[in-house]
Amino acid sequence: MSTSTVPPVVGIVMGSDSDWPVMENAAKALDEFEIPYEVDVVSAHRMPREMIAYGEQAADRGLKAIIAGAGGAAHLPGMLASVTPLPVIGVPVPLKYLDGMDSLLSIVQMPAGVPVATVSVAGARNAGLLAARMLAAHDPELLARMREFQQELNEQATEKGKRLRAKVEGAASGFGF
């Protein structure tokens, strides 16, 4: 729902366009809940002035949360959190080496007073869902949709359990494979 007619309420930023295959999942999650967002590259190391301006101006532009994805040193989420009053959700993006563990540790180890909510490595979908939950706390309609979503998850898991039990019970009686 990244459109110019509806002002964005969530910013999805990343250090490089190469992070988009991971970060796109945050956008898809927000789309499911019809939450308007913007997407941009805001590199902490290659464009620090623009990154600081983005964080400082985000609240005044109407954003309610920022989802920041970064790999390697992964300074983007923490640096944004240091200059914005908004909640920042960090997404560790896996790179060629270390499978994103370096990014995870960098994002999660923030000093007192500069919080970054951190999701799993490549967990951009959960970042989008977390942003949706934050917004739902102040939006009854969105809260109702979130409850419906949770009920759907419950029903899917219940059905998977039924199928597994049937498969195991069938195997115990000599058939089912």
LUMKOLMAR-519649 format. One record per residue: residue in three letters; x, y, z of N, C-alpha, C, O, CB in turn. Coordinates in steps of 0.001 Angstrom, whole numbers, plus 524288, in hexadecimal, padded with zeros to 5 digits. Glycine has a CB too. Example, Ala and Ser with C-alpha at 12.3 -4.5 7.8 and 13.67 -1.06 7.14 Angstrom:
2
ala833867E9C681E788300C7EE6C81E78833907F31C81E788379C7F3098211182C2C7EE8782356
ser832327F73681BA8835667FBDC81BE4832648001E81EBE834618047281F67837047FDAA8165D
***
This chain:
177
met803417FB5C8000080000800008000080369804DD8000080228808D5802687FC4E80002804B9
ser8079B8046E7FD5280B2F808D17FCDE8093780C537F87580AE180BD07F3FA810EE806EE7FBD7
thr805AE80FDB7F9C68036F813457F5CC80446818F27F7438053781A3D7FBCC7FD99812267F514
ser803EC81C4B7F35D804B0821DC7F4647FFAE824797F6527FFE6828D77F850806A0824997EF7A
thr7FB27821E47F5C77F63F8244F7F76A7F535823B77FD3C7F266826E47FF837F1C7821FE7F462
val7F76881FBA7FFAA7F6AA81ED18053E7FBE281FBA807F57FFC081D358069E7F48D8192A80656
pro7FC0F8234680BBA801128244980E518030681F718113C7FFFB81CD4813E28008E828E88121F
pro8080281E43810C480A1C819AC8137180A3381A6B8195580AF081EC281B4580F95818788117A
val809728161F81C29809E781646821DD80E68812DA823C680FDB8130C8285B804C68148382467
val8109880FBA820418152880C8A821868195280D8E81D6A8183880DB0818BC813BD80697821CC
gly81E1280E4381F388227F80EAE81BAE8256C8098881B98826B98076281FB2826288133081D4C
ile826758078C816F0829B8802E18164E82EB6804AF813A282EA78064580F18826D77FE6D8130A
val833008046D8167E837F4806358145183C0C801EC814D483BB17FE7881827839CE80B3D81710
met83FE480243811768440E7FE61811788491A800EE80FAD849108051D80D4F842A87F9AE80DEF
gly84D667FE61810D4852768008E80F89853C780053809C98570780359807F0856897FDD281284
ser851527FCCC806E78526E7FC228015B84DBB7F9A87FEB484AA37F6EF8012F857627F8C380083
asp84D3A7FAA27F9A2848EF7F82B7F6CB8498D7F23D7F696845C57EF787F587848987FA5E7F146
ser84E377F0487F79284EF77EA9B7F7B784C3A7E81C7FC6684BA07E3577FC95854C97E94F7F7DC
asp84A907EB4A8002F847A57E95B804B7841CE7E8B08038C83EFB7E65F806AC8485A7ED138094F
trp840007EAAB7FF1E83A6B7EA967FDE38380B7E5177FDB7833A77E46F7FF8F8398A7ED387F8BC
pro83AB17E11E7FB9B8383E7DBEE7FBAA836B07DA1B80123832E17D738801B083BEA7D7FD7F946
val839827DBB480522838087DA8280A8A833DD7DE5380C6582FD97DCB780E7F83CDA7DAB880E30
met834CD7E35780BA28316C7E76780DCF82C147E7AF80B348285E7E9B580D7F8340F7EC9A80D5A
glu82BAC7E5B28067E826A37E5A3803C48227B7E2C1806ED81DD67E3E9806798273A7E3197FE62
asn824267DF0880A1B820657DC1D80D4C81DC97DF888116C8195B7DE78812F68231A7D78980FED
ala8206F7E3968133A81DEF7E756816C7819A97EA49813DF815647EB1B815ED822057EB3881914
ala81AD97EBDD80F19817017EEA980BEE8123A7EB4280ADC80DCB7ED1C80B21819757F071806C4
lys813237E651809A780EC37E2C58089B80B537E21880D6E8068A7E1DD80CFC810CC7DD70806C8
ala80DBB7E1C68120480AA97E14B816DA807617E62D817B9802D37E5CD8193680E467E05881B9A
leu809A87EABB816CF806B27EF998176E8024D7EFED813697FE0E7F1D78149880A577F45E816EB
asp803527EE1080EA87FF3E7EDF480AA67FA8E7EAB380C657F6157EC2380B5C8016F7EBC880585
glu7FB907E64F80F0A7F7517E2F1810DE7F38F7E5E1814747EEE87E4AD814A57F9897DE32813B8
phe7F5987E9B3817447F2627ECB581AED7F1177F226818D57EF0F7F57481BAC7F52A7ED2E8202A
glu7F2497F309813E27F1227F803811487F38C7FCA18142E7F11B800BB814C67EB3D7F8C8810D2
ile7F8557FBE5815F57FB2A80001818B87FECA802AA814D0802238001A8127F7FE4E7FDC181D80
pro7FE29807C0814108018080A7A8104C8071A80B1781252807FD80C1C816F07FF3280FDA80F09
tyr80ACD80A7380EC98104F80AB7810348136D80D3C80BCD8118C80DE18076C812768053A81171
glu8183180E9C80D1C81BE48107580936820B580CF38097C821C480A8B80D8381D5A8165B80A1C
val8238F80CAF8053F8283C8096E804ED82CAD80CC3802D082BF780FC87FF238274E8048580168
asp8315480C2E80533835CD80F2A8034983AE480C9A804F883B008095F8088783593814D380544
val83F0D80E188025C8445780CB4803F984675811488070D84692815B180522847F080B5B7FF2D
val848228103D80BD584A558144380F4684F13811C1811ED84EA580FA88163B846258165681376
ser85382811FB80F5F8582A80F668116085AA781283815CE85BC4817278153A85C1980E9580CFF
ala85B8380FEE81A3485DFC8128481EAF8639A8140781D7586589817EC81F8285DD580EF682382
his8663F8110981A2C86BC3811FF8192086CBA81521814308707581827813F686E9980CEE818C3
arg8697A8147D8104186A578172080B448677581C4F80ACE868D781F8F8078A868B68139D806E2
met8638581D1B80DFD8607B821F680DD185EBE8237A8134E85A0F823D88145785BAF8215E80A2D
pro862708245C816CF861148254581C4F85DC182A2681D3585A5082A1982091865FB825B181F7D
arg85EB382E4F81A5085B908331481B1D855DB83222819AC85250833D181C7485DC7837A7817D8
glu8550182F6E8155384FAC82E3C813AC84D0582A84817858485A82AFD8189384FAD82BDB80E2C
met8500E826CF8199B84DF28232181D6E84C318260582254847FB824FA824678520881EEF81ED4
ile84F628299B8242784DF382CA4828CC8492382FF9827AF845938304082AE78528D8302482A92
ala849058327B823298447A835B0821BF83F8C832548217683B64833F88233E845688387A81C75
tyr83FFC82DA881F3D83B7782A2B81EE2839568290782452834A48297B8254083CEF8250681C15
gly83CC182791827DF83B108265382D31838DB82B028300A834E182A96832B583F8A8241F83043
glu83B6682F7782F808399E8342B8323C83459836178303F83143838318334683DA38387B831AE
gln833458356A82B3E82E8583789828DB82A00833A182891825A18351A8273982FBF8397382376
ala82B0182EC0829CC8271582AA08290A821F882BB882BE781DCA82B4382991829428257082ADA
ala8223282D22830D381D6782E11833E181A69832BF831BE815A08328E8314D81EBB82EF5839B3
asp81D26836E58306D81A8A83B8E82E588180783A848290B8145883D388278A81E6D8400B82DE0
arg819F9836AB8263C817AA83548821308131A83188821C3810B68300C81DDD81BC4832E381DAA
gly811D782FF58269880D4982CA98278080E6B826E68283C80AD0823D082902809A982D4182325
leu8135682567828008148A81FE6828F88138881E9982EAC81420821EB8321981A4281EA68277F
lys81202819C782FA9810FA817E5834F9814F8813D1836AC81594812D483B5780B7A8159A83553
ala817B081173832F181BAB80D7F8341281F5D80D2182F6F81DFA80E7082B05819238081383542
ile8241980B508308B8280380A7F82C79829E3804DE82CCE82B30802EC8310182CAF80E6982D0B
ile82A018024E8285682C527FD1D827E18316A7FDDA824E6831677FFA882071828877F91482508
ala835C47FC738275D83AE47FD538250283DCD7F82F8247483EBF7F5758284D83E1D8013282848
gly83F347F6E281FAA842217F22081EAD847BD7F35981D64848DE7F70781A8183FAA7EF0881A4B
ala84B467F03F81F8B850CF7F11D81E83853D57EC1081F3D8526C7E8BD8226A853007F56782219
gly858037EB8F81C3A85B767E71481CB4860D07E8C681E96861E87ED6F81F0D85BE67E43481782
gly864187E50381FA58696D7E62982154869927E9148267A8676E7E74182A6186C3B7E94C81D34
ala86C177ED9C8268086C797F0C682B468671C7F27C82D2D866537F34E831DA86FE87F59282A54
ala8636C7F3068299385DE17F3E482AD085CEB7F87D82E7585A1F7F7F88325685BA07EF0E82D39
his85F307FCE982D4285E8D8018683091859808048682F91857E7807A6832DB863178051D82FCC
leu856F7803AA82B2485264806CC829B584E0D806CB82DCE84C5980B0682F538503A804DB824A4
pro84C2A8025882FAF847E58028E833858494E8059B8387284636808CB83A4A8464C7FD1383507
gly84DE1804AB83A8D84F7A8075883F588505180D2883E9584EE88104A841F285463804F08416E
met8529980E9B83A34853748142D8392F84E3F816FB8386D84D9381B5B83A4F856F4814EF83454
leu84A958148B835B984569816F283539842D18177283A8D8407281B7583BBB841EE813BB83185
ala843448136283DC6840E9813968430184347817EF84647840B481A00849C78419780E5B845CD
ser84821819578453084AAC81D7284843848C7822EA846D78499482698849D48508681D278478A
val846458237C8424C844A4828BB8409E83EC58294F83FD883CFC82D8083E4D8475A82A1D83B9F
thr83BB58253A840DF83606825A18404C83351824068455B83548820AB8482F834178223483BB6
pro82ED3826648468582BCA824A284B048284581FF6849B6825B381DD384D2B8287D8291C84D16
leu8282981E66844CC824BD81A288430E82702814CE8446182BBD814488450D823CC81A8D83D2F
pro823A9810D5844C3825BB80B8A845538288F809E384057826B680AD283C008214E807A68469F
val82D048077384110830118056483CB0830557FF7A83D4D8319F7FD7284177835B3807DE83C7B
ile82F187FCCB8391582F647F716838F8833F67F5AC8356E834007F70B830D282A1A7F488836FD
gly837C67F2F48379283C607F1788349783BDC7EC0B8324783A297E860834E18412C7F1BE837FE
val83D5B7EB9882D5783D597E69282AA0842F97E542829198452E7E7D2825AE839B07E6B5825B1
pro8454B7E15A82B8A84A827DFB3829F184A3A7DD0E82491847687D939823DB84CEF7DBF182E12
val84D277DF22820DA84D247DD0281B8E851ED7D97E81AE8856547DB3F81BB884D207E17D81761
pro851207D49281975855997D110818D6858D87D2888140E856C27D3E980FF2853BF7CB6481864
leu85DF07D234814B2861877D32381060864607CE1180F14862EB7C9E2810F48657A7D78C811BD
lys8685E7CE7780BEA86B347C9DA80A1386DAB7C6BB80E8A86DC27C1ED80E6886F6A7CB7C8063C
tyr86FA67C97B8127A8724A7C6DF816D086F3B7C78B81BDF86C7B7CB6D81C90877D87C90081777
leu86FB17C3E681F4886D797C3FB82491867877C384824BF865497C3B8828FE86F0E7C8E78273E
asp864EE7C2E88205785F477C1EF8201F85BFE7C5F48230A857B97C4B2824DB85E227BCA582248
gly85DE27CAB18238285ADF7CEC98261685B907CF1182BF3859497D27682E7B855517CE0F824EF
met85EA87CB9282E2985F7A7CBBF833D78623F7D0C18357A8611E7D2EB8399E862A67C6FD835A5
asp865E37D29D83237868837D78583375864947DBFB8339B864CD7DF528371086CD77D8AE82F75
ser861037DC0982FE385CFB7E01C82FB28595C7DFC0834658580B7E3B4836CB859CD7DFB182AA1
leu857C67DB03835AE8544E7DA3883A28856CE7DC4E83F24854557DF3484214852F87D46583AC9
leu85BA27DADB8401785E3D7DC95844E285F0A7E27A844F085EA37E4F18490C8637D7D9D48457F
ser8602A7E4BB8406D860DC7EA628402685BC97ED478416285BD27F1268443B862D67EBF283AC0
ile8577B7EB6A83F428527C7EE2083FF4850507ED5B8457284E187F0FB847B184E857EC3783BEE
val850ED7E8B88479B84E7A7E79084CA28517D7E9F48513A84F307EAE08555984E0C7E1AE84D5B
gln856807EAF48509E859B47ECFC854EF859C67F2EE854E685DAF7F54C8536885F537EADC85494
met855967F54C8567E855377FB01856A38560C7FCF585C35854B67FA4A85FFB84FDC7FCDD85486
pro85846801A485CAC8590A803C8861EE853DC805608646984FFD80644861B285CBB8087B861BD
ala853D8805B68698B84F2B8075A86C6884D4280C9686A528505681029869638504A807B887258
gly8482D80CF88699E845D2811D4867D98452881245861FD842AD815F386022848FA8163B869B0
val8475180E9C85F04846D780EB58594F844D88095885786847CD8063B8555D84C3E810168569F
pro83FCA8084B8587383DC4803168573583CD1802408516783B31805CB84E95838C78022885A22
val83DDE7FD8084FB783C697FBB184A83839CC7F66184B4683C367F2BF84D4B841537FB57846B2
ala834E97F5F0849AD832517F0D8849BD834BF7EDB184552834D67EF77840DA82C247F15884918
thr836B07E91A84680839907E610842A0836C17E0F08418F835407DE248452C83F317E50684479
val836107DFBF83C90833B47DACE83B01838077D70E8395183CA27D8708396F82FA67DBA083686
ser836947D26C837C783A6D7CE7B8364883D447CFFF8314083B9D7D38782E70837C77C92B8359D
val841877CD48830318446B7CE1F82B5A840B57CD38826C483E297C928826698494A7CA6E82B02
ala840727D1078234F83CF87D0F681EBF837347D0E58204C833E57CF5781D2D83E2C7CC3981B56
gly835F77D28F8250D8309E7D2658270D82D667D735825B882A8A7D93682906830B97D1BA82CD1
ala82DD87D90D820ED82B157DDD181F68825287DD3681FB48226E7E0F9820EF82CA67DF62819EC
arg823237D89881E9C81D727D7DD81F0F81BB07D8F5824A2817DD7DBBF8257A81BD87D23E81D6B
asn81E7A7D6C48287681D0E7D7D182DE281DC67DD9482F3E81AE87DFA3832818204F7D46D83190
ala8217A7E02A82CDA8221D7E5C982DC481D427E8B582BE881B597EC3782E958270F7E7E382AF0
gly81B467E74282753816807E9AE82560811DC7E88B828E180EA77EBFA829E58155D7E7D281FE4
leu811837E3B482ABC80D377E24A82E4180DB17E50F83383809BF7E68F835CF80D147DC5F82F16
leu812757E5C18356E8133B7E89983A548119D7EE4D839B780F1F7F08183D30818FA7E83D83C1A
ala813017F0AC8355E811527F60D8345C80B5B7F6548342A809087F9FF8363B813B47F81C82F2E
ala808E47F27F831B4803297F25D83177800D17F1FD836EC7FCEC7F492838108014A7EDBF82E1A
arg803237EED083A4B8012E7EE5883FAC801D57F375842A97FE607F500845A0804077E9E98428E
met806337F60E841E7807047FB1984486802C97FEFB842EC80098801BB8463380C7C7FD5284338
leu801AF7FF2983DE57FDAB802B883BF47F8418010C83DCE7F4EC8045B83ED87FDD1802F8835F9
ala7F75B7FBF983E387F2427F9F483FE17F0F47FB7E8457B7EC5F7FBB4846EC7F2247F40983F5C
ala7F4E07FC8F8489A7F3ED7FE2284E097F0CA8033084E577EE658044F8525B7F91C7FECC850F0
his7F0C78063E84A217EE0380B4484A177EA0080BA2845B17E82180FE2844717F1E880FB784999
asp7E8AF80729843587E5168071A83EEB7E17D8025A83F797E3107FDFC83E377E820806F783997
pro7DCA38032D8415C7D9197FEBF842557D8157FB5783D867D7A97F69383E007D3F7800C38445B
glu7D7AF7FDB8838EE7D6BA7FAAE8342F7DB6A7F72D832F17DAC47F2998319D7D5907FE5882F89
leu7E0107F955833607E4C67F646832717E5657F2098369F7E7227EDB4835767E99C7F9DA83259
leu7E3FD7F34A83B687E42F7EF7683FA77E09B7EAD483E767E2107E65783F637E29E7F207844E4
ala7DBFB7EBE383C707D8567E7AF83B037DAA37E44D836AA7DA237DF85836CE7D3047E9FB83946
arg7DD267E6BF832CC7DF927E3BA82E927E41B7E06E830997E4F77DC1082EC77E17B7E76382A37
met7E7037E28D834617EB547DF96836AC7E93A7DAD3839977EB7C7D696839547EE957E31483A64
arg7E4E37DB8F83C5E7E2827D71883F197E0AA7D2F283B397E13D7CE4883C3D7DDE27D8EE8427F
glu7DE767D494836D17DCD77D0E4832BE7E1907CDEF8309D7E1577C93482FCA7D9FD7D3C982E43
phe7E5CC7D0C082FBD7EAA07CE5F82DD77EC957CA3C831B17EE207C5F5830227EED97D29682CF7
gln7EC7E7CB8E836AF7EE3B7C7DA83AAD7EAAD7C30D83AD97EC8B7BEB083BA07EE607CA808400E
gln7E5A47C3D383A237E1FE7BF6C83A0F7E31A7BBE8835607E2D77B720835CF7DC497C163839E9
glu7E4567BE44830E57E5B47BB2D82C4A7EA9B7B7EE82D4B7EAD97B36182BC27E6867BEBF82787
leu7EE807BA3B82FDA7F3397B74E831377F1E17B2AF834BB7F3EC7AE638340C7F73A7BAE5833EF
asn7EE687B3A0838817ECBF7AF7F83C147EA277AB13839137EB4B7A67E839FA7E8FF7B1AA8403D
glu7E6AC7AC77835847E3E07A882832807E7987A56882F077E7097A0A982E817DF9F7AB0E82F2E
gln7EB627A81182CA77EF367A55C829607F26C7A18082C987F34379D0F82AF37F2D57A951826AE
ala7F4367A330831267F75A79FC4834817F41D79B30836857F60D796CC836DA7F99F7A2DE8391D
thr7EF3679C32837DD7EBC179804839AC7EB07793F1835677EB2D78F41836787E66B79A3D83B5D
glu7EA40795AF830A27E98F7921982C3D7EE8278EEA82B457EE3478A3F82A287E80F795208274A
lys7F3037916482BAE7F7F278E8882B0A7F87978A4F82F387FA4C785FF82E1E7FCA57925282B4D
gly7F6E378B8A833F47F70A787AE8382E7F37D78314837157F4F477E96837FA7F58278A3083D53
lys7EECB78430835207EB1F77FFA833D17ED6477C6C82FA07ED09777A5830057E5DE7823F831F7
arg7EFBC77EC582B987F20077BA68275E7F69177857829597F71D773CD827DE7F3D277F36822E4
leu7F9CD77A9E82CAA7FE3E777B282EC17FC697732B832277FE6176ECD831B8801D277B4F831E6
arg7F89F774418358C7F6997700C838E47F44676BAA8359D7F51076713836CC7F2757722E83CB3
ala7F16D76D09831847EF1C7691182E1F7F35C765E282B697F2DB7612382AD77EB8176B9F82A0A
lys7F77776871829C67FBCD765BF827327FE897620582AF87FFAC75D8E829987FFBD769B882500
val7FF96763DC82FB580248760A3833947FED475C1E8354D800AC757B3835C1803E6763F083854
glu7F9DD75D2A836437F64475900837D17F5B775501833787F566750508347A7F0E475B418393E
gly7F59B756DE82EA47F54C7534E82A2F7FA2974FF3829BD7F9D074B568286F7F47D7565982527
ala7FEAA7523682ACE8039774F4C82A8E803C074B2682ECB805CA746E082DF68084C7530182B19
ala8019A74C6983353801A5748AF837AF7FE41743F1836817FF3373FB28388C7FFC574B5383CB6
ser7FA4E744AB833347F6E17403E832087F85D73D9C82CE47F57473A5482AED7F1327420A831D2
gly7FCD673F0482ABA7FEC573C3A8262B7FD8E73EC1820F67FECF73C7F81CE77FCA4736F28262B
phe7FB3C74339820E67FA4B745E981BF67FAC074BC981CD97FB5674D8A8214A7F4D574478819AF
gly7FA7C74EC2818BB7FABC75469819457FF4E756E38166D7FFBE75BAC816437FB01755CF81EDF
phe802BA753B08142C8071A755FD81136806297556A80B7A80962757198085380C5075373812AF
***
